[in-house]
């Protein structure tokens, strides 16, 4: 009697993909002036991050939030930044990528408070220039809490 052998194709990647859904990723870009040089930087940042995020199979591109000709000294003056934080609060973003800490915020208190708020929501911020991910930093915990 001849036994039939059934070949089962590997489905590990498919199962892993179903178990680990794609991370919802956006980028935040900002330039502080409306000069031609800064506009070129703004366009370059937005194009770069869109392509970068979309190139990752484990990420879902959810958009670019970009403030042009906005200073970073006060978060309340940056509409796109505030919109991004609202999307985070709604659960629509898992990871924020930005070029540097100074692109994210120049005001240290605003920056730390925002990062702590995002961290409490389970959202990490990756600062590309310093290769720093807030998800991996115990330094940003809230020391005022018991």
Order of alpha helices (4+ residues) and beta strands (2+ residues): alpha-beta-alpha-beta-alpha-beta-alpha-alpha-beta-beta
